[in-house]
Amino acid sequence: MKNTNTADERFAKMSFAMVYPLYLAKVEKKGRTKEELHQVIGWLTGFDDEKLQELIEKNISFEVFFQNATLNPNAHLITGVICGYRVEEIENPLTQKVRYLDKLIDELAKGKKMEKIFRGL
């Protein structure tokens, strides 16, 4: 992904707490649940519901969000296109992690089974 530093900085400073309600609305609109959203976020980041809520309440940036995360060792198996870019080709590590999360949430909203979202693991 050829990104300007400005775009990468925008992801770094963007508030997870501001984006979270959009994620929730997206999946609920498609008949999925908050619990499923939390499972997906938890699979990628290692956060349980309590930690996730704490991070939302602290209004942290995506940069801090992923600094606190323990990225799933199988995250590299997340492939495909999100917003016109192949996630596996994104060069900036933080931007790639944000797009991993976007990709998983898209898959959830599209009705994919959880075992597929979790890459069969």
C-alpha positions in Angstrom: 0.0 0.0 0.0 1.5 3.3 -1.0 0.4 5.6 1.7 1.5 9.1 2.5 2.8 9.8 5.9 -0.2 11.9 6.5 -2.6 9.0 6.0 -0.5 6.8 8.4 -0.4 9.6 11.0 -4.2 10.0 10.6 -4.6 6.3 11.5 -2.2 6.7 14.5 -4.1 9.6 16.0 -7.6 8.4 15.2 -9.6 7.5 18.3 -10.6 3.9 18.6 -13.6 5.0 20.8 -14.9 7.1 18.0 -14.7 4.3 15.4 -16.0 1.5 17.7 -19.7 2.6 17.5 -19.4 2.6 13.7 -18.0 -1.0 13.8 -20.9 -2.0 16.1 -23.5 -0.4 13.9 -22.1 -2.1 10.8 -22.2 -5.6 12.3 -25.6 -5.1 14.0 -27.1 -3.8 10.8 -26.2 -7.1 9.2 -27.7 -9.2 12.0 -24.5 -9.9 14.0 -24.0 -9.1 17.6 -21.9 -7.0 19.9 -20.6 -10.2 21.4 -19.4 -11.5 18.0 -17.7 -8.1 17.4 -15.9 -8.4 20.7 -14.9 -12.0 19.8 -13.4 -10.8 16.6 -11.6 -7.8 18.2 -10.4 -10.2 21.0 -9.1 -12.7 18.5 -6.9 -10.1 16.8 -5.8 -8.1 19.8 -6.0 -10.4 22.9 -8.4 -7.9 24.6 -11.2 -9.3 26.7 -14.5 -7.3 27.2 -13.3 -5.6 30.3 -10.0 -4.4 28.8 -11.8 -3.3 25.6 -14.3 -1.3 27.6 -11.4 0.3 29.6 -9.7 1.3 26.3 -12.9 2.8 24.9 -13.5 4.8 28.1 -9.9 6.2 28.0 -10.6 7.4 24.4 -7.2 6.1 23.2 -5.8 6.4 19.7 -5.4 3.4 17.4 -1.6 3.8 18.0 -2.0 3.2 21.7 -4.7 0.6 21.1 -2.4 -1.6 19.1 0.6 -0.8 21.4 -1.5 -2.5 24.2 -2.5 -5.4 22.0 -1.0 -8.8 21.7 -1.5 -9.3 18.0 -2.7 -12.8 17.2 0.2 -14.8 15.7 -2.0 -15.8 12.8 -2.9 -12.2 11.9 -0.6 -12.6 8.9 -3.2 -15.0 7.5 -5.6 -12.1 7.0 -5.5 -11.3 3.3 -7.7 -9.6 0.8 -8.8 -6.1 -0.2 -10.0 -3.4 2.1 -10.7 0.1 0.8 -8.9 -0.8 -2.5 -5.7 -2.0 -0.9 -4.5 -5.6 -0.3 -4.0 -5.8 3.5 -1.0 -8.1 3.1 0.9 -5.5 1.1 0.4 -2.5 3.4 3.9 -1.3 4.5 3.1 0.7 7.6 2.7 -1.7 10.5 0.1 0.3 12.3 -2.0 1.0 9.2 -1.8 -2.7 8.4 -3.1 -3.6 11.9 -6.0 -1.1 11.6 -6.8 -2.6 8.2 -6.6 -6.1 9.6 -9.3 -5.1 12.0 -11.4 -3.5 9.3 -11.1 -6.6 7.2 -12.2 -8.9 10.0 -15.2 -6.6 10.8 -16.2 -6.6 7.1 -16.1 -10.4 7.1 -18.3 -10.5 10.2 -20.8 -8.1 8.7 -20.8 -10.1 5.4 -21.9 -13.2 7.4 -18.8 -15.2 7.4 -18.6 -18.0 9.9 -16.5 -17.3 12.9 -14.1 -20.2 12.2 -13.4 -18.7 8.8 -12.9 -15.2 10.3 -10.5 -16.8 12.8 -8.7 -18.4 9.8 -9.9 -21.9 10.8 -8.0 -21.9 14.1 
